[in-house]
Amino acid sequence: MKFNVYIVVDKIEKFYFEAIKEYEKRLSRYCDMKLIHIKKGEQLERKVNLNSFVVAVSTSGKSISSEELAFKIDHWALTGKSDISVVIGSNDTLHNEKLTLSQMEMDLGLKTTILFEQVYRAYRIINNHPYHK
């Protein structure tokens, strides 16, 4: 599967980029997951592949568990949704589904890092691998 994660924010702290790079490396055995930084004011519609399945991450989306996320990712793969675009930090209505990582407001860099960690955890669950070493 291919995930493009679009974060719409002016600045991301360096330590979040470092954590995300680590998860990109870990995820490379399961899928292709990349972070795409979009500055506020840029046209999101011009960046996001409109043929992909678009998931918005928001505080008002549906809350799911790690196991439910694993099931959802596995279901997307089985139903031919192999190109997933995840949008964080945009109020745009450009999405097929809306999820939340938490109802609490948080830094978008932290929210993105948590998303990468949760997708990694989901793939470990899907493949029956232990998460903690």
C-alpha positions in Angstrom: 0.0 0.0 0.0 1.0 3.6 -0.5 0.3 6.3 2.1 0.9 10.0 1.5 0.5 12.0 4.6 -0.2 15.7 4.0 0.5 18.0 6.9 -0.8 21.5 6.4 1.3 23.7 8.8 3.9 26.4 8.4 6.6 24.8 10.5 7.3 21.3 11.9 9.9 20.9 14.7 13.0 19.0 13.7 12.6 16.3 16.4 9.2 15.4 14.9 10.8 14.9 11.4 13.4 12.7 13.0 10.8 10.5 14.7 8.7 10.3 11.5 11.8 9.3 9.5 12.4 6.4 12.0 8.8 5.2 11.5 9.1 5.6 7.7 12.1 3.3 7.9 10.3 0.8 10.1 7.2 0.9 7.8 9.2 0.3 4.6 8.9 -3.5 5.1 5.1 -3.2 5.1 4.1 -0.2 2.9 5.3 3.0 1.3 4.4 5.9 3.7 5.7 9.4 3.0 5.2 12.8 4.7 4.4 15.7 2.5 4.6 19.2 4.1 2.3 21.8 2.8 2.5 25.4 4.0 -0.7 27.1 5.0 -2.2 28.9 2.1 -1.0 26.4 -0.5 -3.7 24.7 -2.6 -4.3 21.3 -1.0 -6.3 20.1 -4.0 -3.3 20.6 -6.3 -1.2 18.4 -4.1 -3.5 15.5 -3.1 -4.1 12.7 -5.6 -7.8 13.0 -6.1 -7.9 9.3 -7.3 -6.7 8.1 -3.9 -8.8 7.3 -0.9 -8.6 10.5 1.3 -8.7 10.3 5.0 -8.9 13.5 7.1 -7.5 13.4 10.6 -9.4 15.8 12.9 -10.4 16.1 16.5 -14.0 15.7 15.3 -13.5 12.5 13.4 -14.4 8.9 14.4 -12.3 7.5 17.2 -11.0 4.0 16.7 -8.6 1.6 18.5 -5.3 0.4 17.2 -6.9 -3.0 16.4 -9.7 -1.2 14.5 -7.1 0.8 12.5 -5.4 -2.4 11.6 -8.7 -3.9 10.4 -9.4 -0.8 8.4 -6.0 -0.8 6.7 -6.4 -4.5 5.9 -9.9 -3.9 4.6 -8.7 -1.0 2.4 -6.0 -3.3 0.9 -8.5 -6.1 0.3 -11.0 -3.8 -1.4 -8.4 -2.3 -3.8 -7.8 1.0 -2.0 -4.0 0.8 -2.2 -3.4 4.5 -2.6 -4.3 6.4 0.6 -3.9 10.1 1.2 -4.1 11.3 4.8 -4.6 15.0 5.5 -3.7 16.6 8.8 -4.3 20.2 9.6 -6.8 21.2 7.0 -10.4 22.1 7.4 -11.0 21.2 3.8 -13.9 18.9 3.1 -11.8 16.9 0.6 -12.0 13.4 2.2 -13.8 10.1 2.0 -13.4 9.3 5.7 -12.7 11.3 8.8 -10.8 9.8 11.8 -9.4 11.2 15.1 -6.3 10.2 17.0 -7.6 12.2 20.0 -10.3 14.7 20.8 -7.6 16.8 22.5 -5.9 19.6 20.5 -2.2 19.0 19.9 0.7 20.2 17.9 0.3 19.0 14.3 3.9 17.6 14.3 3.0 15.5 17.3 -0.3 14.4 15.7 1.6 13.3 12.6 4.2 11.4 14.6 1.4 9.6 16.4 -0.3 8.7 13.1 3.0 7.2 11.8 3.4 5.2 15.0 -0.2 4.0 14.9 0.1 2.9 11.3 3.3 1.0 12.2 1.4 -0.6 15.1 -1.5 -1.5 12.8 0.9 -3.3 10.4 2.5 -5.2 13.3 -1.0 -6.3 14.4 -2.0 -7.3 10.8 1.1 -9.4 10.5 0.8 -11.0 14.0 4.2 -9.5 15.0 4.8 -8.3 18.5 4.8 -4.5 18.8 7.2 -4.1 21.8 10.6 -5.8 21.6 
